[in-house]
């Protein structure tokens, strides 16, 4: 009987890491198929723009001027308000079209990054629920086995008259039941391998390199310029990292888990995947909020275009 129980335990504990590829577990599953060419780069020294282009600065609020710099349209707007040739119809139309195209491109950059974050979040949640279901089935089997073994031990002990045999059955059964209980309490359960050797969309937010290979210059500038946050004391990226540290990790993050979530990936539990999905969803909300900053600039640009029309 104990041999059969041992075999049952082995079947419940073996192959805890899922090695076969699942839909959505492949590296680069949500990455864009085509990289966006970066034609526009914001000026690193915004104060120089504000002080050298006094005419444009007088037409826009500091926030809108900062947004224009982020979008790379400050030189275009400067030509629009300074260059008298801009009153010529053809020249004006070309300038207006280029400015509007850049605004549309910026909106698409925001939506593109948000779509990738949404895809990554959804696949993390889907894989987490897949592991949850496997673990629930495993725990149900272990619970049923524990009940059956307990009942079998009770019946067997009652049927055996020899006290030594009763003690042996009781001790053996107790050990097996305790083993089953320990497996049920094991929080890890099934795991899955996911590697991010080329692109982990959370990497640059956590490690904040000077330039990003994942986010466009416009989005990266918005995330790291402190004046775009409500406090003006920390950048949006810094604020996100602080919230993650305080609320998702309770101020504690091991080196192995940091590598798992923000670097090259590795072996994920269902809990790890749920955490990754939460980080992705929070970052997506922050990036989508950039649309709010664009609304003010849209209104200011429309007014400038009307003046020159």
Helices and strands as residue ranges (DSSP letters): H 2-13, E 17-18, H 46-52, H 54-59, H 62-71, H 74-82, G 84-87, H 89-159, H 163-185, E 191-195, H 203-207, H 217-224, G 226-228, H 236-243, I 244-248, H 255-262, E 265-268, H 270-288, H 290-308
